[in-house]
Amino acid sequence: MAKRKKKSKFGFWSKKKKKKPTKAQAKAAREAAQARIRILAAVVAISAVLAGVGFGFFYLDKYVLSSSPVAKQQVALDPNMPEWVSGELASLIRLTAGDEKFDFDKQAASRAAKNLMEFEWLKNVKVTLTKDALKMTADYRKPIAMLKLGKKKYYLDKELTPLRHIPVPKLAIVEITGFSLRNLSDVRLQEDIIAATDIIKLLAAMDEVSKLEKPLLFEIASVDVSNFYGRKYSDQSKPNIILYAKDSTPILWGSEPGKTVGQIEATDQQKIASLYEIYEEKGTLLGRFKIIDLQNPN
């Protein structure tokens, strides 16, 4: 079991009086201080994320259409497409608009724009008809979580918008398991799924502000909410939420984000700081622990 020592590397909770350090100890202390400052700054930065977690909302997609004399045309993909968009997703976007060359007029362009607006991976779609091509730009919904309903897989973005499952290997997408959802249309009302995605967003925010060479989120396989509000175990000591690393190491998170005050259970900030302290110290969460418990506030 991975437990935090009373004196952590970064000195979050306790300090001991030290003897006069050697040069090697002084160097190690400077490095630890730098790491502590980086972690503290990151934890402060994600406070905004903690304040903003909760229900998502819908966007109203729009498009702009202009035209000039045209002959045969083709669809030109968005030059500002995010680098994480896979070839399979890009091909589907082009296919949705209409990939073959044909005579384009305003009606054809309007149909293409309507098709793109209905494609759930895109929002704020804009389509422009020029003499060379039908050009489109859009904002892209970035998946952060995956869930399975029956035999089908779905992605969720940070606003809990369901997306069809299309491989995007460059992203760290965490599976949510143990949820009680039965109808995909109710996903925005599902408290256990909201809690799981909130944790994923906290980790993503910490990865971003920490500027780690290897983001921690890529080592997380799933978030298990089967005991959410104690619905699986009557024993109140059992954690409501457990994360699993990609080597199946359980990471005991505890209560849903925003529900602890640090007296009986560590706060969300303490949990994040503890997990990233372990990650930076060991360089990985994989193959090192039997269990990682983030619930202890001391």
Beta strands, then each sheet from edge to edge (+ up, - down):
strand 1: 72-76
strand 2: 102-103
strand 3: 122-129
strand 4: 133-140
strand 5: 143-149
strand 6: 152-157
strand 7: 162-164
strand 8: 174-177
strand 9: 220-224
strand 10: 241-245
strand 11: 250-254
strand 12: 292-293
sheet 1: 2+ 1- 4- 3+
sheet 2: 7+ 6- 5+ 8+ 9+ 10- 11+ 12+
end
